[in-house]
Amino acid sequence: MAVLVAGVAAVLVLDARAKDHIAKGITVGGVDVGGLTAAQARAKLHADLLAPLRAPIVVHHGRKTWTLSAARARIAADIGGMVDAALARSRQGDPFTRAFREATGGRVDATLPAQVSFSQDAVHQLVTRVENSVNRRPQDARIAYHASGITTIPSRSGLAVRAQALEDQIDRAVARAGMPQRFVVRTRKIHAKLTRSQLARRYPAIIIVDRSGFTLRLYKHLRLARTYPIAVGMQGLETPAGLYDIQDMQVDPSWHVPNSAWAGSLAGQVIPPGPDDPIKARWMGFNGGAGIHGTAEDSSIGTAASHGCIRMHIPDVIDLYNQVSVGAPVYVA
């Protein structure tokens, strides 16, 4: 009986000791609190879990840096709740099991989650700030038109932050001790829809008219192919400036005389091909009324002599006609 009483007493003593300490092998939020009293566990969680979480969250991309303070993120940890959970896990089982574990130095080997709260809205706002600074729309290749020719502006790829991955990474790190509080932004490239080579295929021919230089330049696949002398509209009937495209093309066209005062008695008439028709050989119309055509008045080339159209030597207009098609851009500067 005395032995039995002594054994029960020993079990109760060991069980009481086990209840006063957290069992070995228990971690909370990655912090080992095994073998500690409640007070010791609270102190360790403050030092090893909560203190590191109070460091600012820092995000890097190239030379740019964004930060989110712990205060703004409203990071908080329920230290008391975590210690109570560790003690409750230690006290599971019957007194004999706890006493045996205490006597033999046994372990529980339990991983308990950190009870950490933070503002996910604040993290989302941080990631949004990063996106607003880093994200870049792709730019298609394009053409800049000017009197002396064209300039091709190359395409540029866009950039997009892998925002959800970054936000998830920060969310996971905030809740665990020992996780880094610094993050590198990962991005993905967004390709432009139109590259320079695609632009060259899209525009097999472009016409540039330099009125002051009395010059027409033909670009084939964005490269200068030919330069022709021309005549342009006289004062008061200037060839209209702007970006147009060829709307119709004709061989040996008739002259549809515009209803304008300068046309006199011919206004509104149609002059068929022949000696009375000033539009020779070819016609490439743009801007609804103006056009490019051949002329028999070779002496007018290099001057402002027409009623708004662009005149060319007949061999030149035939050569140009054979290299363009309806829809080709015509830029008049």
Sequence and secondary structure as in RCSB ss.txt:
>XXXX:A:sequence
MAVLVAGVAAVLVLDARAKDHIAKGITVGGVDVGGLTAAQARAKLHADLLAPLRAPIVVHHGRKTWTLSAARARI
AADIGGMVDAALARSRQGDPFTRAFREATGGRVDATLPAQVSFSQDAVHQLVTRVENSVNRRPQDARIAYHASGI
TTIPSRSGLAVRAQALEDQIDRAVARAGMPQRFVVRTRKIHAKLTRSQLARRYPAIIIVDRSGFTLRLYKHLRLA
RTYPIAVGMQGLETPAGLYDIQDMQVDPSWHVPNSAWAGSLAGQVIPPGPDDPIKARWMGFNGGAGIHGTAEDSS
IGTAASHGCIRMHIPDVIDLYNQVSVGAPVYVA
>XXXX:A:secstr
 HHHHHHHHHHHHHHHHHHHS  TTEEETTEE TT  HHHHHHHHIIIIIHHHTS EEEEETTEEEEE HHHHT 
EE HHHHHHHHHHHHT S HHHHHHHHHHT    EEE   EE  HHHHHHHHHHHHHHH B  B  EEEEETTEE
EEE  B EEEE HHHHHHHHHHHHTSTT  SEEE  EEEE  S  HHHHHHH SEEEEEETTTTEEEEEETTEEE
EEEE BEE TTS    EEEE  EEEES  EE  S GGGGGGTT EE SSTT  SEEEEEE TTS EEEEES GGG
TTSEEESSSEEEEHHHHHHHHTT  TT EEEE 
